[in-house]
Amino acid sequence: MKLDQSFYKIVLGGIFSFFLLTGCKKELEKVIPQDAVSKSLALKDAGAAQTLYAGVYSRFRAYNSTLFNLGEMRSDIWADGIFTETADPTAQNLWTQNISSTIVPYSNWGGFYNLIYQINNAIQVLPQSPLDAATSQREVAEMYGLRAYIYYTMLKTWGGVPLTIEPIQTITNASETFKARSTPDSVMLQIKSDIEKSLSLFGSSDIIPSGKRVFWNRVATLVLKGDVYLWSGTNMNGGQADLTTALNALQEVENLQGGSLNLLPNYADIFDPTKKTNNPEIIFAVNYELGQAQQGTFGIFLVNNLQATGLSFAQASTPLVSSVYPYVGGANRVGMSQNMINKLTSGPADQRIANTFKVMYTAASPYDTRGVLLTKFIGTTSGTTQVYNNDFPIYRYADVLLLAAEAKTKLGQDPTSEIMQIRTRAYGALAPVFTNGSQTDNMNAVLDEYLREFIGEGKRWYALRRAGDNFVYAAIDPSILSPNSAAKLLLPISTSMMNNDPLLTQTPGY
């Protein structure tokens, strides 16, 4: 098979041995640790095959920061923010839309082909391994779902990308790795094919996973299907047929609503590291555990220990940030604008906002705003150490409701039920009553709930894009992003990528 040059380097380093593994979750602790798993060993040994499978999830976790940045940092949440230290350069280029053929936020396709390589190998090897047929079939179903999710992420980010759906066998020279970008339509067809393959292998039973929901599952594939068909229905000429397919998939999940799949009354419980097991709101999440791996993505949304002694969480001298979070350390290199802070904190008390971030002020008059501390993923305290062991949700039940509300809006149906479930959880008895209106008004209402519901979860930029280009341009400061500006909705690829692979062409518009 042919791949981009960065992938060629990966293959040369790992073609005869699989991937280094770290612990992924409690279930994975049952797997005998191995430094590397060869294909031949996995074909003969069930334990090695399970380690290969576990390694995909371990590698997926390594993309947490990339998934977050791509899905959020170009949105209106953090743009023109107030923060206490120098800006994080990668995040700043994204929120200022400072992107060009020479300023490329993510080269080498964000490294995603490393993960795709491992998924492709798992899809090939697991059915041939000594694993029992039911286990193998379920795990391959998960792999197809994960591959569809990654290619969907790449499609939303770059448009057409090289398609690689078979594992590398041998490489004799660099030219064999060259591969042109497939068209966006071809990529979308592959995504939809993988989704259907995943659903077929899972079977017809919509089983809600027990334990910690850190394995892909049939419900996750259904939510992805709704997400994908909303995108193609809106942005790729899929029209009413695709929008209807999206709504049907999402309503299948809504029909499962009950004790094991629902909104949690207390928003903070969704992310609580001590409440991961059988969390009814989580459908699929990236796992972090004490002693295995910790969240590193959000260190630039915190505050350093010295500054924390001179900042307060109220426009008064107390409480000091250092007294509330004595062991939290990090930086404060990304922030919200005062206008965004005002928008999110005004009106009826919204428990989502109170449990997502805290505004920091100087601890002396005139108590100026100095930034925000993202608390959604702040973890727990272990002795005198802050442990960042929150799981990172990829899909949760709130996604289902807002995606369904979006589908209904675009189909000219009434999204009141889904929107009011979200608002009632957020505001309680003071929830603003939603009134069904025009398609534009309804879509703006859906997007406003997206804004508040998913801060820090890598969803806002994609929600704006999926809604339609006019909603993107309405949300982002027109001085940095407008239909006539140099900034584009997709990302460019680097000159070095095109130099290394003569079949690659630049993203249209750059």
Buried (B, 14 or more C-beta within 10 A) or exposed (E): BBBBBBBBBBBEEBBEEBBEBBBBBBBBEEBEEBEBBBBEBBBEBBBBBBBBBBBBBBBBBBBBBBBBBBBBBBBBBBBBBBBBBEBBEEBBBBBBBBBEBEEBBBBBBBBBBBBBBBBBBBBBBBBEBEBEEEBBBBBBBBBBBBBBBBBBBBBBBBBBBBBBBEBBEEBEEEEBBBBBBBEBEEBBBBBBEBBEBBBEBBEEEBEBBEEBBBBBBBBBBBBBBBBBBBBBBBBBEBEEEBBBBBBBBBBBBBEBBEEEBBBBEEBBBBBBBEBBEBBBBBBBBBBBBBEBBBBEBBBBBBBBBEBBEBBBBBBEEEEBBBEBBBBBBBBBBBBBBBEBBEBBBEEEEBBBBEBBBBBBBBBEEEBEBBBBBBBBBBBBEEEEEBBBBBBBBBBBBBBBBBBBBBBBBBBEBBBBEBBBBBBBBBBEEEBBEBEBEEEEEBBBBBBBBBBBBBBBBBBBBBBBBBBBEEBBBBBBBEEBBBEEEEBBBBBBBBEEBBEBBEBBEBBEEB
